[in-house]
């Protein structure tokens, strides 16, 4: 498959990946709703300026994720959402990229179940280096908080520091499955944090709560760390809800 032709996918080294992503995002966003039939192989190849074989392989990848079903002579149809592999990293990423509010709400619920317990474990198990990394992430958040929402680079720096804070905390729990969950949700978590950072008063309300989590973890107070994290996520959820529908 050529990587030197211009088209809707632009110029990329891995065109296959971009075909999968483009179609996946269109399905997750609802542009191709449940039961919809995708354009046939030849039409998609022409639209995307790629080979028919490339489209065929992309459809196979989407089928493996539970998004579509391809049948000979019947074409490729979008499957119902309950059949999607929502824990597939690509599927999670696509939800985050479209800033799906329902996805953000579900992610917050999952965080509420996992992160307070992870914070309690971190208060018991965090290493000196992990505590220093949490300090650095929090300081970077604080340095970029006054201008959020502001210049794109400032917002990005704040959100990236916020993400680092939560991923470091999950790793500091000392539980490899919790750490793996953080890596799995990384992109979705980033876009969720990005969305809530734009909520009115969201940064002002949550920054001191990050400090409370950090203080409790550094002070080796598991119950305090759990409570502070629970309050942080609940406050984030309230800020997201206040934004209303997308």
Buried (B, 14 or more C-beta within 10 A) or exposed (E): BEEEEEBEBEEEEEBBBBBBBBBBBBBBBEEBEEEBEBBEBEEBBBBBBBBBEBBBBBBEBBBEBBBBBBEEEEBBBBBEBEBBEBEBBBBBBBBBBBBBBEBBBBBBEBBBEBBBBBBBBBBBBBEEEBBEBBBBBBEBBBEBBEBBBEEEEBBBBBBBBBBBBBBBBBBBBBBEEBBEBBEBBBBBBBBBBBBBBBBEEBBEBBBEBBBBBBBBBBEEBBEBBBBBBBBBBEBBBBBBBEBEEE
